[in-house]
Amino acid sequence: MKRISMNRRQLRRFLLDCFGICIGCFLVAVGFVLFINPYKLVPGGVFGTSIVLHQLFPQIQVGTFGYILEVPILLLSAFCLGAKLGAKTLLASFAAPLFMNLISSWCYPTEEALQALDPQQLLGGMLNFSDDLILAILFGPLLIALGTGLIIKSKASSGGSDVIAMIISRYARVKFSNALLAVDGTVVMMGLLVIGLGLGNEGESATRSLKLSGYSLLCIYMMTRVLAFVISGAKNDKIMLVVTPGNTQPLRDFILHDLDRTATCLPGYGLYSGEKREMLMLVLHQKEVDYVTTRIKRFCPEVFIVMTDAYDTYGLRWSDLPQQGDLVLK
């Protein structure tokens, strides 16, 4: 009976994750179709590459190029990284291009407008941001990052440039962040060559197209920051290291009783003077920093304080420790 109940919970969790993946893929597709594709922005990744290829072969939709690129990347990840092609990852990889094609076909009135990705005919011109690109690069990355974050929180991956970066990082022995920057930078350069310098872009100002590469880099930055916020949340916790000379009892009483917090006391000594020192390490919320530093200065005017960010804080009165299989990204 207990096993049946557990299987039902697992099935319910799986179905909820699949629903979250579909919603995330829909948001990603909306972000690209309405705010990225019509303005020939190239924000890296599989769909950035698909936008470039669509400029060369306008008869093939951006979402279809997503299929063409996603499948080999998934197979490559399984072969080179030993990654398991789970049902959720397969769902995400196929749902996002499908939604993109469906939404694109619905938003453009004719096949010619769809091939040209003409923003003046997008939803009858109601969402034409040609003269206000800053709005497009605000709303587009926001929707894409929210959707991607929802996919990741549902314990799936849509593959893409991160898989290529992982392979490069493993075999070329470079940092993953540098490899990812190189991959996305290469995609943006492709956009510069194809769109900015005129290939597949007849009749459009080359000067204006060159500016789009700058907007594309801004899109990459915004998506990265919003995605980090969606996955990990705002980093409002701080680690305070307090090195105190002399009597620390007033400071200890303040932390234990007034602040109602505990800390870790580390014994030490001054390297130059050789005198004994105590270092207290405690975790604070951002809003507590000013109050605590002011009170500490009152107790110990000669105190030495080091403050740094705490990316995650687990334990009593903080977040619960992640369970096996939970995804924790920085």
TORKOL-4160 file (C-alpha; in steps of 0.2 Angstrom, whole numbers, padded with zeros to 4 digits, m for minus):
330
<pt num="1" X="0000" Y="0000" Z="0000"/>
<pt num="2" X="0014" Y="0012" Z="0004"/>
<pt num="3" X="0023" Y="0008" Z="m0012"/>
<pt num="4" X="0007" Y="0012" Z="m0022"/>
<pt num="5" X="0005" Y="0028" Z="m0013"/>
<pt num="6" X="0023" Y="0033" Z="m0017"/>
<pt num="7" X="0021" Y="0028" Z="m0035"/>
<pt num="8" X="0006" Y="0040" Z="m0036"/>
<pt num="9" X="0016" Y="0054" Z="m0028"/>
<pt num="10" X="0030" Y="0051" Z="m0041"/>
<pt num="11" X="0018" Y="0051" Z="m0055"/>
<pt num="12" X="0010" Y="0067" Z="m0049"/>
<pt num="13" X="0027" Y="0075" Z="m0047"/>
<pt num="14" X="0031" Y="0069" Z="m0065"/>
<pt num="15" X="0015" Y="0076" Z="m0072"/>
<pt num="16" X="0017" Y="0093" Z="m0063"/>
<pt num="17" X="0035" Y="0094" Z="m0070"/>
<pt num="18" X="0029" Y="0090" Z="m0087"/>
<pt num="19" X="0016" Y="0104" Z="m0086"/>
<pt num="20" X="0029" Y="0116" Z="m0079"/>
<pt num="21" X="0041" Y="0111" Z="m0094"/>
<pt num="22" X="0027" Y="0115" Z="m0106"/>
<pt num="23" X="0023" Y="0132" Z="m0099"/>
<pt num="24" X="0041" Y="0136" Z="m0099"/>
<pt num="25" X="0043" Y="0131" Z="m0117"/>
<pt num="26" X="0028" Y="0141" Z="m0121"/>
<pt num="27" X="0036" Y="0157" Z="m0113"/>
<pt num="28" X="0052" Y="0154" Z="m0122"/>
<pt num="29" X="0043" Y="0153" Z="m0138"/>
<pt num="30" X="0033" Y="0168" Z="m0135"/>
<pt num="31" X="0049" Y="0178" Z="m0130"/>
<pt num="32" X="0057" Y="0173" Z="m0146"/>
<pt num="33" X="0043" Y="0175" Z="m0158"/>
<pt num="34" X="0036" Y="0192" Z="m0152"/>
<pt num="35" X="0052" Y="0200" Z="m0147"/>
<pt num="36" X="0068" Y="0192" Z="m0154"/>
<pt num="37" X="0065" Y="0184" Z="m0171"/>
<pt num="38" X="0057" Y="0199" Z="m0179"/>
<pt num="39" X="0071" Y="0211" Z="m0176"/>
<pt num="40" X="0085" Y="0198" Z="m0181"/>
<pt num="41" X="0093" Y="0198" Z="m0163"/>
<pt num="42" X="0105" Y="0184" Z="m0160"/>
<pt num="43" X="0106" Y="0180" Z="m0142"/>
<pt num="44" X="0117" Y="0165" Z="m0143"/>
<pt num="45" X="0111" Y="0147" Z="m0141"/>
<pt num="46" X="0102" Y="0135" Z="m0153"/>
<pt num="47" X="0088" Y="0147" Z="m0157"/>
<pt num="48" X="0101" Y="0161" Z="m0160"/>
<pt num="49" X="0109" Y="0150" Z="m0173"/>
<pt num="50" X="0092" Y="0146" Z="m0180"/>
<pt num="51" X="0088" Y="0164" Z="m0182"/>
<pt num="52" X="0105" Y="0166" Z="m0192"/>
<pt num="53" X="0101" Y="0150" Z="m0203"/>
<pt num="54" X="0083" Y="0157" Z="m0206"/>
<pt num="55" X="0091" Y="0172" Z="m0214"/>
<pt num="56" X="0100" Y="0161" Z="m0226"/>
<pt num="57" X="0085" Y="0149" Z="m0229"/>
<pt num="58" X="0069" Y="0159" Z="m0225"/>
<pt num="59" X="0058" Y="0145" Z="m0231"/>
<pt num="60" X="0063" Y="0135" Z="m0216"/>
<pt num="61" X="0055" Y="0142" Z="m0199"/>
<pt num="62" X="0066" Y="0146" Z="m0184"/>
<pt num="63" X="0058" Y="0132" Z="m0174"/>
<pt num="64" X="0062" Y="0119" Z="m0187"/>
<pt num="65" X="0080" Y="0124" Z="m0187"/>
<pt num="66" X="0078" Y="0121" Z="m0168"/>
<pt num="67" X="0073" Y="0103" Z="m0171"/>
<pt num="68" X="0088" Y="0101" Z="m0183"/>
<pt num="69" X="0101" Y="0107" Z="m0171"/>
<pt num="70" X="0093" Y="0100" Z="m0155"/>
<pt num="71" X="0093" Y="0082" Z="m0160"/>
<pt num="72" X="0112" Y="0081" Z="m0164"/>
<pt num="73" X="0116" Y="0091" Z="m0148"/>
<pt num="74" X="0106" Y="0079" Z="m0137"/>
<pt num="75" X="0115" Y="0064" Z="m0145"/>
<pt num="76" X="0132" Y="0072" Z="m0144"/>
<pt num="77" X="0129" Y="0075" Z="m0125"/>
<pt num="78" X="0124" Y="0057" Z="m0123"/>
<pt num="79" X="0140" Y="0051" Z="m0132"/>
<pt num="80" X="0152" Y="0063" Z="m0125"/>
<pt num="81" X="0146" Y="0067" Z="m0108"/>
<pt num="82" X="0136" Y="0051" Z="m0104"/>
<pt num="83" X="0121" Y="0061" Z="m0101"/>
<pt num="84" X="0104" Y="0052" Z="m0099"/>
<pt num="85" X="0091" Y="0057" Z="m0112"/>
<pt num="86" X="0077" Y="0058" Z="m0099"/>
<pt num="87" X="0058" Y="0060" Z="m0104"/>
<pt num="88" X="0058" Y="0078" Z="m0097"/>
<pt num="89" X="0073" Y="0083" Z="m0107"/>
<pt num="90" X="0066" Y="0076" Z="m0123"/>
<pt num="91" X="0049" Y="0084" Z="m0120"/>
<pt num="92" X="0058" Y="0101" Z="m0117"/>
<pt num="93" X="0069" Y="0099" Z="m0133"/>
<pt num="94" X="0054" Y="0095" Z="m0144"/>
<pt num="95" X="0040" Y="0107" Z="m0136"/>
<pt num="96" X="0050" Y="0123" Z="m0138"/>
<pt num="97" X="0052" Y="0122" Z="m0157"/>
<pt num="98" X="0035" Y="0116" Z="m0159"/>
<pt num="99" X="0027" Y="0130" Z="m0149"/>
<pt num="100" X="0038" Y="0142" Z="m0159"/>
<pt num="101" X="0032" Y="0136" Z="m0176"/>
<pt num="102" X="0014" Y="0136" Z="m0170"/>
<pt num="103" X="0015" Y="0154" Z="m0163"/>
<pt num="104" X="0024" Y="0160" Z="m0178"/>
<pt num="105" X="0011" Y="0153" Z="m0190"/>
<pt num="106" X="m0003" Y="0161" Z="m0180"/>
<pt num="107" X="0005" Y="0178" Z="m0178"/>
<pt num="108" X="0010" Y="0182" Z="m0196"/>
<pt num="109" X="m0005" Y="0184" Z="m0209"/>
<pt num="110" X="0004" Y="0177" Z="m0224"/>
<pt num="111" X="0018" Y="0165" Z="m0229"/>
<pt num="112" X="0029" Y="0179" Z="m0236"/>
<pt num="113" X="0027" Y="0189" Z="m0219"/>
<pt num="114" X="0032" Y="0173" Z="m0210"/>
<pt num="115" X="0047" Y="0170" Z="m0220"/>
<pt num="116" X="0053" Y="0189" Z="m0219"/>
<pt num="117" X="0048" Y="0189" Z="m0200"/>
<pt num="118" X="0041" Y="0206" Z="m0204"/>
<pt num="119" X="0037" Y="0215" Z="m0187"/>
<pt num="120" X="0025" Y="0227" Z="m0196"/>
<pt num="121" X="0014" Y="0212" Z="m0200"/>
<pt num="122" X="0016" Y="0204" Z="m0183"/>
<pt num="123" X="m0001" Y="0203" Z="m0175"/>
<pt num="124" X="m0007" Y="0216" Z="m0187"/>
<pt num="125" X="0007" Y="0228" Z="m0182"/>
<pt num="126" X="0002" Y="0229" Z="m0164"/>
<pt num="127" X="0019" Y="0223" Z="m0157"/>
<pt num="128" X="0030" Y="0232" Z="m0169"/>
<pt num="129" X="0045" Y="0238" Z="m0159"/>
<pt num="130" X="0056" Y="0243" Z="m0174"/>
<pt num="131" X="0058" Y="0260" Z="m0167"/>
<pt num="132" X="0059" Y="0255" Z="m0149"/>
<pt num="133" X="0071" Y="0240" Z="m0149"/>
<pt num="134" X="0075" Y="0243" Z="m0130"/>
<pt num="135" X="0057" Y="0237" Z="m0126"/>
<pt num="136" X="0060" Y="0221" Z="m0136"/>
<pt num="137" X="0077" Y="0217" Z="m0127"/>
<pt num="138" X="0068" Y="0220" Z="m0111"/>
<pt num="139" X="0052" Y="0209" Z="m0113"/>
<pt num="140" X="0061" Y="0196" Z="m0124"/>
<pt num="141" X="0075" Y="0190" Z="m0112"/>
<pt num="142" X="0063" Y="0192" Z="m0098"/>
<pt num="143" X="0051" Y="0179" Z="m0105"/>
<pt num="144" X="0064" Y="0168" Z="m0111"/>
<pt num="145" X="0073" Y="0168" Z="m0095"/>
<pt num="146" X="0057" Y="0165" Z="m0085"/>
<pt num="147" X="0053" Y="0150" Z="m0096"/>
<pt num="148" X="0070" Y="0143" Z="m0096"/>
<pt num="149" X="0071" Y="0144" Z="m0077"/>
<pt num="150" X="0054" Y="0135" Z="m0076"/>
<pt num="151" X="0061" Y="0121" Z="m0087"/>
<pt num="152" X="0076" Y="0119" Z="m0076"/>
<pt num="153" X="0066" Y="0120" Z="m0060"/>
<pt num="154" X="0056" Y="0106" Z="m0067"/>
<pt num="155" X="0072" Y="0096" Z="m0068"/>
<pt num="156" X="0074" Y="0096" Z="m0087"/>
<pt num="157" X="0086" Y="0103" Z="m0099"/>
<pt num="158" X="0083" Y="0110" Z="m0117"/>
<pt num="159" X="0101" Y="0106" Z="m0122"/>
<pt num="160" X="0109" Y="0120" Z="m0132"/>
<pt num="161" X="0125" Y="0130" Z="m0131"/>
<pt num="162" X="0127" Y="0124" Z="m0113"/>
<pt num="163" X="0130" Y="0106" Z="m0119"/>
<pt num="164" X="0143" Y="0112" Z="m0132"/>
<pt num="165" X="0151" Y="0122" Z="m0118"/>
<pt num="166" X="0152" Y="0107" Z="m0107"/>
<pt num="167" X="0160" Y="0096" Z="m0120"/>
<pt num="168" X="0173" Y="0110" Z="m0124"/>
<pt num="169" X="0176" Y="0112" Z="m0105"/>
<pt num="170" X="0179" Y="0094" Z="m0103"/>
<pt num="171" X="0190" Y="0090" Z="m0118"/>
<pt num="172" X="0199" Y="0107" Z="m0120"/>
<pt num="173" X="0201" Y="0109" Z="m0101"/>
<pt num="174" X="0195" Y="0127" Z="m0100"/>
<pt num="175" X="0182" Y="0135" Z="m0088"/>
<pt num="176" X="0164" Y="0131" Z="m0092"/>
<pt num="177" X="0160" Y="0150" Z="m0091"/>
<pt num="178" X="0174" Y="0154" Z="m0103"/>
<pt num="179" X="0168" Y="0140" Z="m0115"/>
<pt num="180" X="0150" Y="0146" Z="m0114"/>
<pt num="181" X="0155" Y="0164" Z="m0118"/>
<pt num="182" X="0165" Y="0157" Z="m0133"/>
<pt num="183" X="0150" Y="0147" Z="m0139"/>
<pt num="184" X="0138" Y="0161" Z="m0138"/>
<pt num="185" X="0150" Y="0174" Z="m0144"/>
<pt num="186" X="0153" Y="0163" Z="m0160"/>
<pt num="187" X="0134" Y="0163" Z="m0163"/>
<pt num="188" X="0134" Y="0182" Z="m0161"/>
<pt num="189" X="0148" Y="0183" Z="m0174"/>
<pt num="190" X="0138" Y="0172" Z="m0186"/>
<pt num="191" X="0124" Y="0184" Z="m0184"/>
<pt num="192" X="0136" Y="0199" Z="m0187"/>
<pt num="193" X="0142" Y="0191" Z="m0203"/>
<pt num="194" X="0125" Y="0185" Z="m0210"/>
<pt num="195" X="0114" Y="0199" Z="m0204"/>
<pt num="196" X="0125" Y="0213" Z="m0200"/>
<pt num="197" X="0136" Y="0212" Z="m0216"/>
<pt num="198" X="0122" Y="0208" Z="m0228"/>
<pt num="199" X="0121" Y="0190" Z="m0231"/>
<pt num="200" X="0103" Y="0185" Z="m0232"/>
<pt num="201" X="0098" Y="0203" Z="m0227"/>
<pt num="202" X="0096" Y="0212" Z="m0244"/>
<pt num="203" X="0088" Y="0229" Z="m0243"/>
<pt num="204" X="0092" Y="0233" Z="m0225"/>
<pt num="205" X="0104" Y="0246" Z="m0219"/>
<pt num="206" X="0120" Y="0238" Z="m0214"/>
<pt num="207" X="0124" Y="0251" Z="m0201"/>
<pt num="208" X="0107" Y="0247" Z="m0192"/>
<pt num="209" X="0111" Y="0229" Z="m0193"/>
<pt num="210" X="0128" Y="0231" Z="m0186"/>
<pt num="211" X="0119" Y="0239" Z="m0171"/>
<pt num="212" X="0109" Y="0223" Z="m0169"/>
<pt num="213" X="0124" Y="0214" Z="m0163"/>
<pt num="214" X="0126" Y="0225" Z="m0149"/>
<pt num="215" X="0108" Y="0223" Z="m0144"/>
<pt num="216" X="0111" Y="0204" Z="m0146"/>
<pt num="217" X="0125" Y="0205" Z="m0133"/>
<pt num="218" X="0114" Y="0215" Z="m0121"/>
<pt num="219" X="0100" Y="0201" Z="m0123"/>
<pt num="220" X="0113" Y="0188" Z="m0118"/>
<pt num="221" X="0118" Y="0198" Z="m0103"/>
<pt num="222" X="0100" Y="0201" Z="m0098"/>
<pt num="223" X="0094" Y="0183" Z="m0100"/>
<pt num="224" X="0109" Y="0177" Z="m0090"/>
<pt num="225" X="0105" Y="0189" Z="m0075"/>
<pt num="226" X="0086" Y="0185" Z="m0075"/>
<pt num="227" X="0089" Y="0167" Z="m0076"/>
<pt num="228" X="0101" Y="0167" Z="m0062"/>
<pt num="229" X="0088" Y="0177" Z="m0052"/>
<pt num="230" X="0074" Y="0165" Z="m0056"/>
<pt num="231" X="0084" Y="0149" Z="m0052"/>
<pt num="232" X="0093" Y="0155" Z="m0036"/>
<pt num="233" X="0084" Y="0170" Z="m0031"/>
<pt num="234" X="0091" Y="0186" Z="m0024"/>
<pt num="235" X="0107" Y="0184" Z="m0014"/>
<pt num="236" X="0102" Y="0194" Z="0001"/>
<pt num="237" X="0112" Y="0184" Z="0014"/>
<pt num="238" X="0129" Y="0190" Z="0020"/>
<pt num="239" X="0144" Y="0182" Z="0029"/>
<pt num="240" X="0152" Y="0194" Z="0042"/>
<pt num="241" X="0169" Y="0190" Z="0049"/>
<pt num="242" X="0173" Y="0200" Z="0064"/>
<pt num="243" X="0191" Y="0200" Z="0071"/>
<pt num="244" X="0190" Y="0208" Z="0089"/>
<pt num="245" X="0204" Y="0212" Z="0101"/>
<pt num="246" X="0201" Y="0212" Z="0120"/>
<pt num="247" X="0185" Y="0207" Z="0128"/>
<pt num="248" X="0172" Y="0200" Z="0117"/>
<pt num="249" X="0159" Y="0196" Z="0130"/>
<pt num="250" X="0148" Y="0212" Z="0126"/>
<pt num="251" X="0148" Y="0207" Z="0107"/>
<pt num="252" X="0144" Y="0189" Z="0111"/>
<pt num="253" X="0129" Y="0195" Z="0122"/>
<pt num="254" X="0123" Y="0206" Z="0108"/>
<pt num="255" X="0123" Y="0192" Z="0095"/>
<pt num="256" X="0115" Y="0179" Z="0107"/>
<pt num="257" X="0102" Y="0190" Z="0115"/>
<pt num="258" X="0098" Y="0206" Z="0106"/>
<pt num="259" X="0101" Y="0198" Z="0088"/>
<pt num="260" X="0094" Y="0181" Z="0094"/>
<pt num="261" X="0107" Y="0173" Z="0083"/>
<pt num="262" X="0122" Y="0162" Z="0085"/>
<pt num="263" X="0140" Y="0163" Z="0077"/>
<pt num="264" X="0156" Y="0152" Z="0076"/>
<pt num="265" X="0170" Y="0158" Z="0086"/>
<pt num="266" X="0188" Y="0155" Z="0079"/>
<pt num="267" X="0203" Y="0157" Z="0090"/>
<pt num="268" X="0218" Y="0166" Z="0082"/>
<pt num="269" X="0232" Y="0178" Z="0084"/>
<pt num="270" X="0239" Y="0194" Z="0075"/>
<pt num="271" X="0253" Y="0190" Z="0063"/>
<pt num="272" X="0263" Y="0205" Z="0067"/>
<pt num="273" X="0259" Y="0208" Z="0086"/>
<pt num="274" X="0257" Y="0189" Z="0090"/>
<pt num="275" X="0242" Y="0194" Z="0102"/>
<pt num="276" X="0228" Y="0183" Z="0104"/>
<pt num="277" X="0212" Y="0187" Z="0093"/>
<pt num="278" X="0195" Y="0180" Z="0091"/>
<pt num="279" X="0186" Y="0179" Z="0075"/>
<pt num="280" X="0167" Y="0178" Z="0075"/>
<pt num="281" X="0158" Y="0172" Z="0059"/>
<pt num="282" X="0140" Y="0174" Z="0057"/>
<pt num="283" X="0127" Y="0175" Z="0043"/>
<pt num="284" X="0115" Y="0190" Z="0041"/>
<pt num="285" X="0101" Y="0196" Z="0030"/>
<pt num="286" X="0105" Y="0211" Z="0020"/>
<pt num="287" X="0093" Y="0222" Z="0030"/>
<pt num="288" X="0102" Y="0218" Z="0046"/>
<pt num="289" X="0120" Y="0223" Z="0040"/>
<pt num="290" X="0119" Y="0242" Z="0045"/>
<pt num="291" X="0111" Y="0239" Z="0062"/>
<pt num="292" X="0124" Y="0225" Z="0066"/>
<pt num="293" X="0139" Y="0235" Z="0061"/>
<pt num="294" X="0133" Y="0250" Z="0070"/>
<pt num="295" X="0131" Y="0240" Z="0086"/>
<pt num="296" X="0147" Y="0231" Z="0084"/>
<pt num="297" X="0157" Y="0248" Z="0082"/>
<pt num="298" X="0149" Y="0253" Z="0099"/>
<pt num="299" X="0155" Y="0238" Z="0108"/>
<pt num="300" X="0172" Y="0236" Z="0099"/>
<pt num="301" X="0178" Y="0252" Z="0091"/>
<pt num="302" X="0194" Y="0244" Z="0085"/>
<pt num="303" X="0185" Y="0229" Z="0077"/>
<pt num="304" X="0190" Y="0223" Z="0060"/>
<pt num="305" X="0176" Y="0217" Z="0049"/>
<pt num="306" X="0176" Y="0207" Z="0032"/>
<pt num="307" X="0159" Y="0206" Z="0023"/>
<pt num="308" X="0155" Y="0194" Z="0008"/>
<pt num="309" X="0140" Y="0187" Z="m0001"/>
<pt num="310" X="0133" Y="0170" Z="0005"/>
<pt num="311" X="0126" Y="0162" Z="m0011"/>
<pt num="312" X="0116" Y="0149" Z="m0001"/>
<pt num="313" X="0113" Y="0147" Z="0017"/>
<pt num="314" X="0106" Y="0130" Z="0024"/>
<pt num="315" X="0102" Y="0124" Z="0041"/>
<pt num="316" X="0092" Y="0130" Z="0056"/>
<pt num="317" X="0082" Y="0146" Z="0053"/>
<pt num="318" X="0088" Y="0146" Z="0035"/>
<pt num="319" X="0084" Y="0136" Z="0020"/>
<pt num="320" X="0082" Y="0117" Z="0021"/>
<pt num="321" X="0096" Y="0107" Z="0014"/>
<pt num="322" X="0092" Y="0102" Z="m0005"/>
<pt num="323" X="0086" Y="0084" Z="m0007"/>
<pt num="324" X="0095" Y="0071" Z="m0019"/>
<pt num="325" X="0091" Y="0076" Z="m0037"/>
<pt num="326" X="0087" Y="0094" Z="m0033"/>
<pt num="327" X="0096" Y="0106" Z="m0045"/>
<pt num="328" X="0106" Y="0120" Z="m0037"/>
<pt num="329" X="0114" Y="0132" Z="m0049"/>
<pt num="330" X="0124" Y="0148" Z="m0047"/>
